[in-house]
Amino acid sequence: ADFVKGLGKISHHTSRGKLIGEGKRQFVHATAFVIKYGTKDVRDKLGKHVIKSMNLFSAFINAIVSISEPVLLQYVLNKCLLQYSIASPHTSVPLWTVRKHNEPDILPIPSLHVQKVFELCPNVFQMVDSRKRLPLHCAVALGSTSFEVVMEVFKAYKDAASIRDPMTGLFP
């Protein structure tokens, strides 16, 4: 919890610096601790922090992929990221906006963060967690997940729609 409280006191630029520098390993280990032992509120705060900007999010995902097993990325996706949309008030849409000289800004789609995870680790959407749930099960069960995010998770592994959620017994 102290790790997440500390994140609230530093900028996304500082967090990104830690993730691409010498603090990367500690940041990833602290993330793993939050995923395993943190409350839902603490995990939500971590998710809100890492999606503040595209640069921070990319550094975060790259750090997890380079240091940890793909299962940590899957847990982070299921417990910290699926409930958010790039268009939500927790993010800074301008920090996710693509800008090209002499062209109009390209606003991000709400599920861009899920697409970024898929680009780096496409198999994560086919992995089950300790409760035998797939990311699509988690996305649907959250209830607060945007339609765009659910559809992005579905597109990443369409077969998940025909697999019952072991917690609810229902199809997604």
Disulfide bonds with the S-S distance in Angstrom:
none
